[in-house]
Amino acid sequence: MKLLHLLHTPRHSGAEILVRDLCLEHVRNGVTCAIAAFGEGTPEFSAELAKLRSAGVTIFTPSASGSRWTRLSTYVRAMQSFRPDAIFGHSLLPAAYGRLARQLVAPKARFIKVLHSSSDDYQSPRVRLVERLLQGSTDAVITVAPGAADYYRLHFRRTPRIVLVANGINSEPIQAAVAQRSRIRGALGLSEGDRLLLQVGRIAPIKNQRLSLEATLPLLKANPRMRLWFAGLVEDAAYHAALLADIEASGLMDRILDLGARSDIPDLLAAADVYLMPSALEAQGIAFLEALASGIPVVASSIPAFDFAAGMAHLWSTPLDDTTAFTDLVARALAAPGRVDRDLSAFTVAATARAYEDLARAG
């Protein structure tokens, strides 16, 4: 069986990390796999693409990016060359262009659209019209959160088969890094008494990095051995500029760092003492699952996407409008005695890959 995954841009973000891990798992299962994208990818993601190629995954990217024709022609070329049995279009634009390309050159391939958002992606009449026109080329829709399925059904009376498939992660690199915590902390410049607060995610208002800074600033000022690091690609330039201004205004630029997009997230999780996740909205965050897998104490926002983790050890949540409560919970997390084992058996990349393969085979 040959599976083709369609992406927008290869980068360090949730959907792209999921596709990376799915392809590696597909290959281990004897499935031939390829990825096609609108762009070549961010420089930070080049090592991940090299890893995929080494595993036997074929990568299709354009020589130039930007135009609608370039997007469509890249997908057409990928389908003509790879001849997939099933195609997965991850998010709105890849799913739209992918179904157009499929109609042109791969009509026999199954097409599964993947919704990675939990918000309403179909508020625009134009987007709804495009989706109605392309629904006939859609064999199934995967959602990673129930809310996305509800919104889809709200806007379309007739829908393809909708399947909820939980995101999964490969926790092995994370566990390996945790076992090397002391060495990793030393390599990152952390001393034994340093306490590290970490947030991983795209730099954008929805991820609330500025709230993390506001809530933890009293703790940082009270403890000169405490540090706060943000890791993630910049999605919103204005928000990023505001975050940098906040960091500068704090006077703690030597201890509050914007690391940018990173490929060593397992190492950062192993080195950190508390993980922050004050998202305003999530579907089912890969970063959240990775933090849970590391065993690190977690302080998160109380949003529906995180309800599945309620009751897990060393996990605290609070409404986003209560910054003081967030500060208090971070202090409580810092006092937690080390790391814990959490049951994430329902969120393995192996289980997610099986679900994708089952949908690819369904007739």
NORDANOR-V385315 format. One record per residue. RES is the residue in three letters. PSI is psi in whole degrees, 0 to 359 (999 if undefined). BURIAL is b if it has 9 or more other ideal C-beta (glycine too) atoms within 8 Angstrom, else e. Layout:
RES & PSI & BURIAL
RES & PSI & BURIAL
This chain:
MET & 143 & b
LYS & 122 & b
LEU & 133 & b
LEU & 125 & b
HIS & 131 & b
LEU & 126 & b
LEU & 166 & b
HIS & 291 & b
THR & 125 & b
PRO & 117 & b
ARG & 171 & b
HIS & 82 & b
SER & 166 & e
GLY & 308 & b
ALA & 320 & b
GLU & 322 & b
ILE & 320 & b
LEU & 314 & b
VAL & 319 & b
ARG & 309 & b
ASP & 324 & b
LEU & 315 & b
CYS & 318 & b
LEU & 322 & b
GLU & 319 & b
HIS & 312 & b
VAL & 318 & b
ARG & 332 & e
ASN & 5 & e
GLY & 14 & e
VAL & 136 & b
THR & 135 & b
CYS & 147 & b
ALA & 158 & b
ILE & 135 & b
ALA & 139 & b
ALA & 160 & b
PHE & 329 & b
GLY & 169 & b
GLU & 339 & e
GLY & 163 & b
THR & 153 & b
PRO & 323 & e
GLU & 340 & b
PHE & 358 & b
SER & 324 & b
ALA & 326 & e
GLU & 320 & b
LEU & 323 & b
ALA & 320 & e
LYS & 319 & b
LEU & 315 & b
ARG & 319 & b
SER & 330 & e
ALA & 353 & b
GLY & 9 & e
VAL & 129 & b
THR & 134 & b
ILE & 127 & b
PHE & 118 & b
THR & 155 & b
PRO & 160 & b
SER & 335 & e
ALA & 154 & e
SER & 163 & e
GLY & 307 & e
SER & 157 & e
ARG & 321 & e
TRP & 321 & e
THR & 319 & b
ARG & 310 & b
LEU & 317 & b
SER & 327 & b
THR & 315 & b
TYR & 320 & b
VAL & 314 & b
ARG & 318 & b
ALA & 316 & b
MET & 322 & b
GLN & 320 & b
SER & 317 & e
PHE & 330 & b
ARG & 65 & e
PRO & 154 & b
ASP & 330 & e
ALA & 148 & b
ILE & 134 & b
PHE & 118 & b
GLY & 110 & b
HIS & 108 & b
SER & 177 & b
LEU & 303 & e
LEU & 312 & b
PRO & 323 & b
ALA & 324 & b
ALA & 305 & b
TYR & 326 & b
GLY & 321 & b
ARG & 327 & b
LEU & 314 & b
ALA & 321 & b
ARG & 319 & b
GLN & 327 & e
LEU & 317 & e
VAL & 349 & e
ALA & 55 & b
PRO & 339 & e
LYS & 346 & e
ALA & 139 & b
ARG & 143 & b
PHE & 124 & b
ILE & 121 & b
LYS & 137 & b
VAL & 120 & b
LEU & 113 & b
HIS & 359 & b
SER & 156 & b
SER & 3 & b
SER & 178 & e
ASP & 102 & e
ASP & 359 & b
TYR & 31 & b
GLN & 331 & e
SER & 129 & e
PRO & 325 & e
ARG & 317 & e
VAL & 320 & b
ARG & 320 & b
LEU & 315 & e
VAL & 317 & b
GLU & 319 & b
ARG & 320 & e
LEU & 332 & e
LEU & 355 & b
GLN & 331 & b
GLY & 343 & e
SER & 17 & e
THR & 119 & b
ASP & 332 & b
ALA & 160 & b
VAL & 127 & b
ILE & 133 & b
THR & 146 & b
VAL & 355 & b
ALA & 144 & b
PRO & 326 & e
GLY & 323 & b
ALA & 321 & b
ALA & 320 & b
ASP & 316 & e
TYR & 320 & b
TYR & 313 & b
ARG & 329 & b
LEU & 322 & e
HIS & 341 & e
PHE & 117 & b
ARG & 318 & e
ARG & 127 & e
THR & 154 & b
PRO & 176 & b
ARG & 129 & e
ILE & 128 & b
VAL & 129 & b
LEU & 119 & b
VAL & 115 & b
ALA & 142 & b
ASN & 149 & b
GLY & 158 & b
ILE & 160 & b
ASN & 107 & b
SER & 354 & b
GLU & 313 & e
PRO & 328 & e
ILE & 314 & b
GLN & 322 & b
ALA & 321 & b
ALA & 318 & b
VAL & 323 & b
ALA & 341 & e
GLN & 28 & b
ARG & 311 & b
SER & 315 & e
ARG & 318 & e
ILE & 318 & b
ARG & 319 & b
GLY & 319 & e
ALA & 332 & e
LEU & 1 & b
GLY & 20 & e
LEU & 132 & b
SER & 170 & e
GLU & 323 & e
GLY & 358 & e
ASP & 143 & b
ARG & 126 & b
LEU & 124 & b
LEU & 134 & b
LEU & 137 & b
GLN & 131 & b
VAL & 132 & b
GLY & 162 & b
ARG & 139 & b
ILE & 99 & b
ALA & 155 & b
PRO & 325 & e
ILE & 337 & e
LYS & 345 & b
ASN & 41 & b
GLN & 326 & b
ARG & 328 & b
LEU & 319 & b
SER & 317 & b
LEU & 313 & b
GLU & 317 & b
ALA & 328 & b
THR & 351 & b
LEU & 318 & b
PRO & 324 & e
LEU & 321 & b
LEU & 320 & b
LYS & 330 & e
ALA & 338 & e
ASN & 105 & e
PRO & 352 & e
ARG & 2 & e
MET & 143 & b
ARG & 154 & b
LEU & 122 & b
TRP & 138 & b
PHE & 131 & b
ALA & 127 & b
GLY & 152 & b
LEU & 153 & b
VAL & 115 & b
GLU & 329 & e
ASP & 106 & b
ALA & 321 & e
ALA & 318 & e
TYR & 320 & b
HIS & 317 & b
ALA & 320 & e
ALA & 321 & b
LEU & 315 & b
LEU & 322 & b
ALA & 320 & e
ASP & 318 & b
ILE & 316 & b
GLU & 319 & e
ALA & 335 & e
SER & 336 & b
GLY & 12 & e
LEU & 39 & b
MET & 342 & e
ASP & 344 & e
ARG & 349 & b
ILE & 112 & b
LEU & 139 & e
ASP & 105 & b
LEU & 345 & e
GLY & 190 & b
ALA & 135 & b
ARG & 147 & b
SER & 357 & b
ASP & 42 & e
ILE & 319 & b
PRO & 320 & b
ASP & 318 & b
LEU & 319 & b
LEU & 322 & b
ALA & 326 & b
ALA & 333 & b
ALA & 161 & b
ASP & 331 & e
VAL & 139 & b
TYR & 136 & b
LEU & 134 & b
MET & 69 & b
PRO & 43 & b
SER & 143 & b
ALA & 332 & b
LEU & 137 & e
GLU & 158 & b
ALA & 285 & b
GLN & 90 & b
GLY & 129 & b
ILE & 318 & b
ALA & 322 & b
PHE & 316 & b
LEU & 319 & b
GLU & 320 & b
ALA & 316 & b
LEU & 319 & b
ALA & 332 & b
SER & 345 & b
GLY & 1 & b
ILE & 145 & b
PRO & 138 & b
VAL & 135 & b
VAL & 120 & b
ALA & 169 & b
SER & 152 & b
SER & 82 & e
ILE & 158 & b
PRO & 327 & e
ALA & 337 & b
PHE & 3 & b
ASP & 329 & e
PHE & 337 & e
ALA & 0 & b
ALA & 133 & e
GLY & 348 & e
MET & 148 & b
ALA & 146 & e
HIS & 40 & b
LEU & 122 & b
TRP & 145 & b
SER & 157 & b
THR & 152 & b
PRO & 149 & e
LEU & 342 & b
ASP & 4 & e
ASP & 82 & e
THR & 323 & b
THR & 319 & e
ALA & 322 & b
PHE & 317 & b
THR & 313 & b
ASP & 321 & e
LEU & 325 & b
VAL & 318 & b
ALA & 320 & b
ARG & 319 & b
ALA & 323 & b
LEU & 334 & b
ALA & 356 & e
ALA & 143 & e
PRO & 80 & e
GLY & 201 & e
ARG & 162 & b
VAL & 159 & e
ASP & 130 & e
ARG & 144 & b
ASP & 106 & e
LEU & 30 & b
SER & 339 & e
ALA & 359 & e
PHE & 44 & b
THR & 149 & b
VAL & 334 & b
ALA & 317 & e
ALA & 319 & b
THR & 317 & b
ALA & 320 & b
ARG & 319 & e
ALA & 320 & b
TYR & 317 & b
GLU & 321 & b
ASP & 318 & e
LEU & 326 & b
ALA & 329 & b
ARG & 338 & e
ALA & 135 & e
GLY & 999 & e
